[in-house]
Amino acid sequence: MYQELLLKQIRSKIGDKSLNDEIANVLNISYDASHRRTSMKSKFSLEESLQLAKFYNISLDRFLENSDNLLVKKTKAVSKTEDLHSFFDNTLDILSSITFSENSVIYYSAKDIPFFYTLSDTPLSRFKIYVWMNLLNSKQVFIPFQDFQPEPFNSKTQVLKEIYEKQNVIELWNDMTISSILLQVSFYFEIGLLKKEDAINILSELDDLIHYIENKTETNPRFQIYQNELVHLSNDIFISNGSQSTMAIPCNMFGYLLTNDIKTCNETLNYFEHQIKNCKSLNTAGNRDRKLFFNRMYQQIENLKQKL
């Protein structure tokens, strides 16, 4: 049964190409040996099954749909800046492997400001890396922020940011979404590792970013933002393009568990859609409600500036 399912998935990937030729080429076996496998006279070995699944980018957890078991991938652990850049590169590979269409949607449950917005060599982005490195690496020596010089973002991170900006995106926010960055600025300022001038620059850039998101809410029809006042957000990311879905569940500050399991992805889509029914759309809300939401964020930023 599983071999039939695997062959069915491969057929859907190769279109009109010869299945026997494809299997023979990938496994480096003869045409006759390939035919015996496609006709079910011979079984794929475990190694052959894994080789085919990897070559055709087929998630084997699809074959466990009717089971409570689930196969997931895990992104590489992040403990130094090189790992962080590898994480962004891997995220780009994941997005690049998905065939986006007009019906594709990226859902983001924004417990924190989505990291796609801070992929540039600016004070805010460098401060985010500074915080991540101090929290993720137990051996990290606390140094003043002005002495922290992370490896510059490469061109891939800009491509990653551009891919995200071009898609149909639905983000769920609440009043706590910017709280963590504000707490981090306050903490490192209070313990003397962040100068007032740097803190003000970071907060000013954060203010500009919120203005950018507010403007995008009003002008970009591909971007939707919802205010969720009922449940805690989680930084879950869900990508759906109709025929293929990917769910990313955070397992630490900068690591995700990834699955393409159809049943799990359908449940996740239903959960996001159910949340949205209980949220307020800031795109379709009147100017008053939208301004109230964003003005609360601007006020939090200004209050911290005055406190420093």
C-alpha positions in Angstrom: 0.0 0.0 0.0 2.8 2.5 0.9 4.7 1.7 -2.3 1.6 2.5 -4.3 1.1 5.8 -2.4 4.8 6.7 -3.0 4.5 5.9 -6.8 1.3 7.9 -7.0 3.1 10.9 -5.5 6.0 10.6 -7.9 3.6 10.4 -10.9 2.0 13.6 -9.8 5.4 15.2 -9.8 6.7 14.1 -13.1 3.7 14.7 -15.3 4.0 13.0 -18.7 7.5 11.6 -18.2 8.1 7.9 -18.1 7.8 6.6 -14.6 10.1 3.7 -15.3 12.8 6.0 -16.7 12.5 8.3 -13.8 12.8 5.6 -11.2 15.7 4.0 -13.0 17.6 7.3 -13.3 17.1 8.3 -9.6 18.0 5.0 -8.2 20.6 4.2 -10.8 19.1 0.8 -11.6 18.2 -0.8 -14.9 14.9 -0.2 -16.7 13.8 -3.8 -16.0 14.6 -3.4 -12.3 12.6 -0.2 -12.3 9.7 -1.8 -14.1 9.5 -4.6 -11.5 9.2 -1.9 -8.8 6.6 0.2 -10.6 4.5 -3.0 -11.4 4.7 -4.0 -7.7 6.6 -7.2 -8.4 9.5 -5.9 -6.3 9.4 -3.7 -3.2 11.5 -0.6 -2.7 14.1 -0.9 0.0 13.9 1.6 2.8 17.0 3.3 1.4 15.4 3.5 -2.1 12.1 4.9 -0.6 14.0 7.6 1.3 16.1 8.4 -1.8 13.0 8.9 -4.0 11.2 10.9 -1.3 14.2 13.2 -1.0 14.7 13.6 -4.7 11.0 14.5 -5.4 10.6 16.5 -2.2 7.9 14.1 -0.9 7.0 14.2 2.7 6.7 10.7 4.1 4.3 11.8 6.8 1.7 12.0 4.1 1.5 8.2 4.4 0.6 8.5 8.1 -2.5 10.6 7.6 -4.9 8.1 9.3 -2.5 7.6 12.2 -1.9 9.6 15.4 1.8 9.5 14.5 3.4 12.5 12.8 6.8 12.9 11.1 8.3 16.4 11.3 11.5 18.2 10.3 13.4 20.4 12.7 15.3 23.4 11.7 18.9 23.6 12.9 19.5 24.9 16.4 20.7 28.5 16.6 23.5 29.3 19.0 25.7 31.7 17.1 25.2 34.3 14.3 26.3 31.8 11.6 23.5 29.5 12.7 21.1 32.3 12.5 22.0 33.1 8.9 21.7 29.4 8.1 18.2 29.5 9.6 17.2 32.3 7.2 18.8 30.5 4.3 16.9 27.4 5.2 13.7 29.4 5.5 14.3 30.8 2.0 14.8 27.2 0.7 11.5 26.2 2.2 9.6 29.1 0.7 11.3 28.7 -2.7 10.2 25.0 -2.8 6.6 26.1 -2.6 4.7 26.9 -5.8 2.9 30.1 -4.8 -0.2 31.2 -6.7 -2.9 33.8 -6.5 -4.7 31.6 -4.0 -1.7 31.0 -1.8 -1.8 32.4 1.8 0.8 32.8 4.5 -0.7 32.9 8.0 1.4 34.3 10.9 0.3 34.3 14.5 2.4 37.3 15.6 3.3 36.8 19.3 6.3 39.0 18.3 6.8 41.2 15.3 7.3 38.8 12.4 11.0 38.3 11.8 10.6 38.9 8.0 10.4 42.7 8.8 13.8 42.8 10.5 16.0 41.3 7.9 18.3 44.2 7.2 21.4 45.9 8.5 19.8 48.5 10.7 19.9 49.2 14.5 16.6 47.4 15.1 17.7 44.3 13.2 21.1 44.2 14.8 19.5 44.6 18.2 17.2 41.7 17.6 20.2 39.5 16.7 22.0 40.8 19.8 19.1 39.7 22.0 18.7 36.4 20.2 22.4 35.6 20.6 22.4 36.4 24.3 19.2 34.4 25.0 20.1 31.4 22.8 23.7 30.8 23.5 24.5 30.0 27.2 28.2 30.7 26.5 27.5 34.2 25.1 29.4 36.9 27.0 27.3 39.9 27.6 29.0 42.8 25.8 27.7 46.4 25.2 25.5 46.6 22.2 27.7 49.2 20.5 30.5 46.6 20.5 28.4 43.9 18.9 29.2 43.4 15.2 27.1 40.5 13.7 27.8 39.2 10.3 26.0 41.3 7.7 22.8 39.9 6.2 23.5 38.4 2.8 21.5 38.8 -0.4 19.4 35.7 0.4 17.8 37.4 3.4 16.7 40.2 1.2 15.2 37.7 -1.2 13.4 36.0 1.7 12.0 39.3 2.8 10.8 40.1 -0.7 9.1 36.7 -1.1 7.2 37.3 2.1 6.2 40.8 1.0 4.8 39.6 -2.3 2.5 36.9 -1.0 -1.0 37.0 0.3 -0.3 37.4 4.0 -2.7 37.2 7.0 -1.1 38.3 10.3 -2.8 38.1 13.7 -1.6 40.8 16.1 -2.7 42.1 19.5 -1.5 44.8 21.9 1.3 42.5 23.2 3.0 41.9 19.8 5.5 44.7 20.3 5.9 44.1 24.1 8.9 41.8 23.9 11.0 44.3 21.9 10.1 47.1 24.3 11.0 44.9 27.3 14.3 44.0 25.7 15.2 47.6 25.1 14.3 48.5 28.6 16.2 45.6 30.1 19.5 46.1 28.3 19.3 49.9 28.9 18.8 49.4 32.6 21.8 47.0 33.0 24.0 49.4 31.1 24.6 47.4 27.9 22.5 49.7 25.7 23.3 53.4 25.4 20.4 55.9 25.5 21.3 57.1 22.0 21.2 53.5 20.6 17.9 52.8 22.5 16.3 55.9 21.0 17.4 55.0 17.5 16.0 51.4 17.9 12.7 52.8 19.2 12.5 55.3 16.4 13.1 52.6 13.8 10.4 50.5 15.5 8.0 53.4 15.3 8.8 53.7 11.6 8.2 50.0 11.1 4.7 50.2 12.8 3.9 53.2 10.5 4.9 51.1 7.5 2.7 48.2 8.6 -0.2 50.6 9.2 0.2 52.1 5.8 0.4 48.6 4.2 -2.8 47.7 6.0 -4.5 50.6 4.2 -2.9 50.3 0.8 -1.9 46.7 0.1 -4.8 44.4 -0.8 -2.6 41.3 -0.5 -1.9 42.1 3.2 -4.5 41.5 6.0 -4.0 42.1 9.7 -6.4 41.0 12.4 -6.6 42.1 16.0 -6.9 39.1 18.2 -8.1 40.0 21.7 -9.1 36.6 23.0 -6.1 34.2 22.9 -2.4 34.3 23.3 -0.6 34.3 20.0 2.2 31.8 19.3 4.4 32.7 16.3 3.0 29.8 14.4 3.4 30.1 10.6 1.1 28.3 8.2 1.5 28.3 4.4 -1.2 27.1 2.1 -1.3 27.1 -1.7 -4.3 24.8 -2.1 -2.5 21.6 -3.1 0.3 21.8 -0.6 0.5 23.1 2.9 3.3 23.6 5.4 3.0 24.2 9.1 5.9 25.7 11.2 5.6 25.4 15.0 8.2 27.2 17.1 10.1 24.9 19.4 12.4 27.5 20.9 13.1 31.2 20.3 14.5 30.5 16.9 13.7 27.0 15.8 10.7 25.4 14.1 9.2 22.0 13.7 7.9 21.6 10.1 5.3 19.3 8.8 3.3 18.8 5.6 0.9 16.3 7.1 -2.4 16.8 5.3 -4.6 16.1 8.3 -2.6 18.3 10.6 -2.4 21.1 8.1 -6.2 21.0 7.5 -6.7 21.2 11.2 -4.4 24.2 11.4 -6.1 26.0 8.6 -9.5 25.4 10.3 -8.0 26.8 13.6 -6.7 29.9 11.9 -10.0 30.5 10.1 -11.8 30.0 13.4 -9.6 32.5 15.1 -10.1 35.0 12.3 -13.9 34.8 12.8 -13.3 36.1 16.4 -10.9 38.8 15.4 -11.3 42.3 14.2 -10.1 43.0 10.7 -8.0 46.2 10.7 -8.2 46.4 6.9 -12.0 46.7 6.8 -12.5 48.4 10.2 -13.2 52.0 10.2 -10.4 54.6 10.5 -11.2 55.0 14.2 -10.7 51.4 15.2 -7.5 51.1 13.1 -6.0 54.3 14.5 -6.9 53.3 18.0 -5.0 50.0 17.6 -1.8 51.5 16.0 -1.9 54.6 18.2 -1.6 52.3 21.3 1.6 50.9 19.9 3.0 54.4 19.1 2.1 55.4 22.6 3.9 52.4 24.2 7.0 53.3 22.1 6.8 57.0 23.1 6.3 56.1 26.8 9.5 54.1 26.8 11.4 56.9 25.1 10.3 59.3 27.8 11.3 56.7 30.5 14.9 56.2 29.3 
